[in-house]
Amino acid sequence: MKEIRTDRAPAAIGPYSQAIDAGDRIFTSGIIPVIPATGEINGSDAPTQARQAFENLKALLEDAGTDISKVIKTTVFIKDMNDFAKINEVYAEFFTKPYPARSCVEVARLPKDVLIEIEAIAEK
């Protein structure tokens, strides 16, 4: 097991790793729509925040030695299920068939009060 760290995705804000290389799989922690260079949240609407979170995921996976096309499972946490369709549109910009398996749940609150957080499992 090896820790993955990159400056191209938000730094961990607690006692956890951005991602773990577990041999043939990469497991990411939850990724939020923070602009890595500034630490600021990108946007105040769900599509803008989703796009930033997926860009962060993409960068983290690339620096872990894989890419977004090798994601096999995602878990998406959203603040408001009414944003589900808008987030799906952005999701489809990053993932193609066969789409990863996915869970999407509405939660009461996310770190830094963002509207979306995503975690993924990818093959190497």
C-alpha positions in Angstrom: 0.0 0.0 0.0 1.4 3.4 -1.0 0.1 6.9 -0.4 -0.6 9.1 -3.4 0.0 12.9 -3.1 -0.3 15.6 -5.7 -0.4 19.4 -5.8 -2.8 19.1 -8.8 -5.7 18.1 -6.5 -6.8 19.6 -3.2 -4.6 18.6 -0.3 -6.0 16.5 2.5 -7.6 18.6 5.2 -7.4 16.0 7.9 -5.7 12.7 8.8 -6.2 10.9 5.5 -4.5 10.4 2.2 -5.6 12.0 -1.1 -5.4 8.4 -2.6 -4.0 5.0 -1.9 -2.3 2.8 -4.4 -3.3 -0.7 -3.4 -1.4 -2.7 -6.1 -3.8 -3.0 -9.0 -6.3 -0.4 -7.8 -6.3 3.3 -6.8 -8.7 4.3 -4.1 -9.3 8.1 -3.8 -10.6 10.0 -0.8 -13.5 12.3 -1.3 -12.6 15.1 -3.7 -14.3 18.5 -3.5 -14.4 21.4 -5.9 -11.4 23.3 -4.5 -9.0 25.0 -6.9 -5.7 23.4 -5.9 -3.6 26.5 -6.6 -5.7 28.8 -4.4 -7.6 26.6 -2.0 -10.8 28.4 -2.9 -14.1 26.8 -3.9 -14.8 27.1 -7.6 -18.3 28.4 -8.2 -21.5 28.5 -6.3 -23.6 26.3 -8.5 -23.6 22.5 -8.8 -22.4 22.2 -12.4 -19.4 24.5 -11.9 -18.5 22.7 -8.6 -19.0 19.3 -10.2 -16.7 20.2 -13.1 -14.0 21.3 -10.7 -14.3 18.2 -8.6 -14.1 15.9 -11.7 -11.0 17.9 -12.9 -9.4 17.4 -9.5 -10.2 13.6 -9.7 -8.8 13.4 -13.2 -5.5 15.1 -12.1 -5.2 12.9 -9.0 -5.7 9.7 -11.0 -3.2 10.8 -13.6 -0.6 11.5 -10.9 -1.3 8.1 -9.4 -0.4 6.5 -12.7 -3.8 5.8 -14.1 -6.6 7.9 -15.7 -10.3 8.6 -15.5 -11.1 6.1 -18.2 -10.1 3.3 -15.8 -12.5 4.3 -13.0 -14.7 1.3 -12.1 -16.7 2.8 -9.2 -17.7 6.2 -8.0 -19.6 7.5 -5.0 -21.0 11.0 -5.5 -22.2 12.9 -2.5 -24.5 15.9 -3.3 -26.0 18.6 -1.1 -29.3 18.7 -3.0 -30.9 15.8 -5.0 -32.5 18.5 -7.2 -29.1 19.0 -8.7 -28.9 15.3 -9.8 -29.7 16.0 -13.5 -27.2 18.9 -13.8 -24.5 16.9 -12.1 -25.2 13.9 -14.5 -24.6 16.2 -17.5 -21.2 17.1 -16.1 -20.5 13.5 -15.1 -21.1 12.5 -18.8 -18.4 14.9 -19.9 -15.8 12.9 -18.0 -17.0 9.3 -18.2 -17.9 7.2 -21.3 -19.4 3.8 -21.8 -19.0 1.5 -20.1 -19.8 3.9 -17.3 -18.4 3.2 -13.9 -20.7 1.7 -11.3 -22.0 4.5 -9.1 -23.8 5.5 -6.0 -25.1 9.0 -5.6 -26.5 10.2 -2.2 -27.8 13.4 -0.9 -26.1 14.4 2.4 -26.8 17.1 5.0 -23.5 18.8 4.8 -20.1 18.4 3.0 -16.6 19.8 3.9 -16.4 23.6 3.3 -20.1 23.6 2.6 -19.6 22.5 -1.0 -22.4 21.1 -3.1 -20.6 17.9 -4.3 -17.9 15.5 -3.3 -16.7 12.5 -5.3 -14.6 9.4 -4.5 -13.5 6.8 -6.9 -11.8 3.4 -7.4 -9.8 3.0 -10.5 -7.7 0.2 -12.1 -4.1 0.9 -12.8 
